[in-house]
Amino acid sequence: MLPETLQTQLAHHNITDFSEVALREALEARVPTYTLIRLADWPARRWKCRYRLMMGDGMYDAQSVPEAYARGLLAALTSPEKNT
């Protein structure tokens, strides 16, 4: 489940399907390449996240895969010139 703030921000960009597949496809349509990493236990405790999405020069930490895709997608939507 995505945090409500992320859902609201994505809805402003007409993205209303918050499933993992829909978010991944939307991200892939806007970003040429990204890397999603599932963190091991000790880094997850240290950084308080389970997943890290790296895209361009940005890193987006999340608790779930859909949240990671949503954070990356939101970054791509708000500043597309940085991620292409």
Protein Blocks (a to p, Z undefined) as FASTA:
>chain_A
ZZfklmmmmmmnopabfcfklmmmmmmmmpmbdcdddddfklmmmnopabdcdehjbccd
dfbfklmmmmmmmmmmmmmmlmZZ
